[in-house]
Amino acid sequence: MKTFTYKITDEQGIHARPAGMLIKEAKKYQSKIIVSADEKEAEATKLIGIMSMGIKCGTEITVTIEGEDEELAVTNMQSFFKQYL
């Protein structure tokens, strides 16, 4: 299991467009990817779950990745967050 934290820098937080991009990225991996913030968590492949978290700019999230391709997934997910969120 691998984890990393990231502070959301997008002014609008995780809204519909970046949430869709996050889900598309997360579905590339066999590992289970969980996003958690403010005592809420959701699987990164579930749009409703991610959107219902209401993640705003400045929120620190924790991403937990567990599975057979977790090494690749953690590296690529960190890059994804830095580039888009």
N, C-alpha and C positions, 0 to 999 in steps of 0.2 A: 504494500500500500504506500502510495506517495501522496503528499499534500503540499500545497503552496498557498500563500495568501497574495491578494492583489487588491489595491485600492482603485475603485472605479474613477476614471478621469473624464469620461464622456459627460458633457454638460447635461444631457438628458437621461443619464443613467442607462440601465438596460431596458430599452423600450422595444417595440415590435421588430424593427429591422435588425438591430444587433442580436436580439434574442433568436431570431430565425437563423442568423449566421452562426451563432454559438451552437445551436442544435445541429446544423449541417456539419460543423466541424466535429462535434462530439460523436456523431454517428459514424465517423470514419474509423473508430476504434472499437475493439471487442471489449475493452475494459469498461467497467461501470464508473461513470463520472458524476460526482455529486457536488453541487454548488450550495454553500451554506452562508448565511448572513443573518445577524440579528435574531438568532434562535429559530430561524426557518431554514429549511433545506429542500432541494428539489433535484431530481435527476436531470442532468444537462441535456437529455434528449427529449424532454417533455416541455413543450411550449407553455401550456397553461401553468405548470408548476413554476417555471422560471418567471413568467409574467406576474403571477400572484405574489411573488416575493417582494415586488415593489422596490427593487434595488435602484437607489439614486446616486448621483455624483457624490463622491467622497466616502461612500460605503466601502468598508473593508470586507471582502469575501474570502472564504476558504474553499479551495477546490480539492476534493479528495478523489483519487483515481486508484482503482484496484482491478487487476486482471493481468492477463498474460502479455499484453502490449503496453503496460503502464509506463515503462521507461520512455518509449517513443511518445506516448500520449501526453505525459507531463511536459516534456520539452516543447511539443507543438502547441499545447494548450496555453502555456506561458507566453509563447510568441504571439498566439492569437489575441490574448487579452491585451498585451502591450500594443499591438497594432490597431485593434478596433475598439477597445473599451477603456 
